[in-house]
């Protein structure tokens, strides 16, 4: 069985991420973006449980909320975190290598995705994960039908 998560946790993380990325865009302070990249890397490559924003949700927010029976698969969320890491890494490189336009565009893309999840519950990376899986399964079926 795949690990399951409370969908309110990733949405909380998206709100925190959105705030961090707005601050980065407003200030150009790329070390904060580097810290956000580390947060994305932990969630995407190590797991959601040790991810800092997930820990904040679990320890400070979840105990104040009513329990939920709603769960979702963690794999799409981890994929979304990995994609966020990619954008944050490109943003850090842009800022650090004195190509601020690259840093700002990559940060803005990450912010757009985080804000979609935070405000509307639409996880762009999760949807991409599901689309890639469907396409992969379709191609696999086509390949075995020959």
N, C-alpha and C positions, 0 to 999 in steps of 0.2 A: 504494500500500500504506500502511495506517495505521501510525503509530509503535507499536512494541511495547516492553514493559517487563518486566523480571524481577519476578515477583510478590512476591518477598521484599523488594524495595525499598519498595513501598507499605506492606507489613506492618510493616517496621522504622519507617517514618515514623509509622504509627499508634501504635506503642509510645511513641515520643518525644512525639507529640501527646497521648497519654493522660496521660503524666507531667505535661506542661505544664498540661493542663486540670485535673488533680487539684490541682496547686499553686494554680491560680487559684481553684478552689472552696474550698480550705482557707484561703486568705489574703484573697480578694477583691481581689487586686492586679491591677486591670484593665490597667495598661500591659503586663503579660506577655500578657494575652489579646489586646491590640492587636498585639503582636509576632507572636503566633500567627496572627492575622488576615492579617498581611502574608505569612506563610509560606503560608497557604492561597491567598491571592491570586496569589502567584507561580506556584504549582503549577496553579491553575485557569485563570488568564488568560494567563500567559506560557508556561508549559510545565513538564513534570516535570523535565527535565534541569537547568535552573537553580534548581529548588526547593532550599532549604537542606538539608532532611532527605534528599533524594535524593542530593545531593552528598556528604553525610556517609556515606551507605550506599555509594555508588560508590567513595569514596576510602578509607574506613576499614574497612568491613565486608565488602563483596563480595570484595576480594582474599584474605580469610581463609576464604572459603567455596568449596566445590567448584563448578565451573561448572554451569550449568543449561541445559537445552534448552527448558525451559518458559518461554513468553512469553505475555503477555496484551495486549490492545488498550489503549492509553493513554487513549483518549477517555473511557471510563467512570470511570477514576481521576481525570482532570482535572475531570469533572463533579462527582465526589464532593468534590474539593478546593474547587470553586466553592460547593457547598452548605455545606461547612464554613465557608467565608468568610462566607456569609450569617449563619449562626448566631453566629459569633465577632463579627461586626459588631453584631448585635443585642445580644449580651452586653456588648460594650464600651459601647454607648450606654446600656444599662441601668445599668451600674456608674457611668459618667461622669455621667449625669444624675440620680444619686441615686435610682434605682429598682433597688435591689440584687436584689429578687426576680426581675425580668426578666433581669438579668445572670446570676443563678445558674441559672435555668431554661434559658436559651439555652446557657450553658456546659455544663450537665448533658446536654442533648440532643447537643451536639457530642461530649462525652465518651462517651456511650453508643454513638454510631456509631463513634468511633475505637476504643473498646475491643472492640466486636464484631469489627472487622477485625484488631486486634492479637492477640486471644486465640483467635479462632475462624476467622480468614481469611474472614469474611463481611463484604463491603463493601456496606453499606446504600446508599450513594450510587451505587455501580456498579450494583446491582440496580435502583434507581430509574431510572437512565439506560437500562438495557436494557428495562425495562417501558415507559417513555415512548416509546422507539424502536419497540417492537412495536405499541403503541397507535397511534402516528402512522402507521406503515405500514398497519395495518388500516384506519384512517380514510381514508387516501389511496386504498386499493383500493376501499373502499365508494364513495368519491366518484367514481372513474373508471368504476365499474360502472354508474352511472346514465345 
